Amino acid sequence: MNIRISKTKYLNGLQCKKLLWYIYNEPTAIPEPDEATQAVFEQGYLVGDYSKKLFSKGIEVDHTKSFLAIVAY
């Protein structure tokens, strides 16, 4: 099994192991976020974009790769 993990999924797993299980095994059982939660997500995207500008020499991890490939990076 080729499991891919993003920063968000990793943080989900730290906060709640059961949520991480659902993300990979039964993602349709997770309800869609409400408007307030979605607004928080949008702010997070803006912070991410700003951090890329602020730390332009930083390295963005490609979350489309497998977990082992990311760790080896």
C-alpha positions as CSV (number, residue, x, y, z in Angstrom):
1,M,0.0,0.0,0.0
2,N,1.4,3.4,-1.0
3,I,0.2,5.8,1.7
4,R,0.8,9.5,1.0
5,I,0.7,12.0,3.9
6,S,0.4,15.8,3.9
7,K,1.1,18.3,6.6
8,T,-2.6,18.5,7.3
9,K,-3.0,14.7,7.5
10,Y,0.0,14.4,9.8
11,L,-1.4,17.1,12.1
12,N,-4.8,15.3,12.0
13,G,-3.1,12.2,13.2
14,L,-1.3,14.0,16.0
15,Q,-4.6,15.4,17.2
16,C,-6.8,12.4,16.7
17,K,-5.6,8.9,15.5
18,K,-9.2,7.9,14.8
19,L,-9.6,10.8,12.4
20,L,-6.5,9.8,10.5
21,W,-7.9,6.3,10.2
22,Y,-11.1,7.6,8.8
23,I,-9.2,9.9,6.3
24,Y,-7.6,6.8,4.8
25,N,-10.2,4.1,5.3
26,E,-13.6,5.8,5.2
27,P,-13.3,9.4,4.0
28,T,-17.0,9.6,3.0
29,A,-17.9,9.2,6.7
30,I,-16.3,12.6,7.5
31,P,-18.8,15.4,7.3
32,E,-18.1,18.5,5.2
33,P,-16.9,21.6,7.2
34,D,-19.3,24.3,8.1
35,E,-18.9,27.9,6.8
36,A,-16.9,29.0,9.9
37,T,-14.5,26.1,9.7
38,Q,-14.1,26.6,6.0
39,A,-13.2,30.3,6.7
40,V,-10.5,29.1,9.1
41,F,-9.1,26.8,6.4
42,E,-9.0,29.6,3.9
43,Q,-7.0,31.7,6.4
44,G,-4.6,28.9,6.7
45,Y,-4.1,28.8,2.9
46,L,-3.4,32.6,3.0
47,V,-0.8,32.1,5.8
48,G,0.8,29.3,3.8
49,D,1.0,31.6,0.7
50,Y,2.4,34.4,2.8
51,S,5.0,32.1,4.4
52,K,6.2,31.1,1.0
53,K,6.8,34.7,0.2
54,L,8.4,35.5,3.5
55,F,10.7,32.4,3.4
56,S,11.4,32.3,-0.3
57,K,14.5,30.1,0.2
58,G,12.5,27.5,2.1
59,I,11.7,24.0,0.8
60,E,8.1,23.0,0.1
61,V,7.5,19.3,0.8
62,D,5.8,17.5,-2.1
63,H,2.9,15.8,-0.4
64,T,2.1,13.7,-3.5
65,K,5.1,11.5,-2.7
66,S,5.0,8.5,-0.4
67,F,5.7,9.0,3.3
68,L,9.0,7.2,3.2
69,A,10.2,9.4,0.2
70,I,9.2,12.5,2.2
71,V,11.0,11.4,5.3
72,A,14.1,10.5,3.2
73,Y,14.1,14.0,1.7
